[in-house]
Amino acid sequence: MLRKIVDYQKLNEDILALLVEKFPDGYEDSDVITFRNAKNEVIEAIEIKTEDTVYLVKVGKRLVQAMEDFEVDNDTDDDNIEANIQTEPV
């Protein structure tokens, strides 16, 4: 399985959607993985798995905000879709 370390700024919508799905109420300290990269820097990340890749998404205040913004945007899109659906009486 391929493993990738990804900064939240480089997440595509699919991976961001998986993050929000896996952590709908945000992530806890126990969800965070801490390790050192090749430059011996300490990295904190949360793990998201797809069929062929394990993504280690670097955590920080900006990731939390990106997840919240994504969830709000999707809720608004769902409301717009429902508002555009017209039903006819039977």
Secondary structure, 3 states (H helix, E strand, C coil): CEEEEECHHHCCHHHHHHHHHHCCCCCCHHHCEEEECCCCCEEEEEEEECCCEEEEEECCHHHHHHHHHHHHHHHHHHHHHHHHCCCCCC
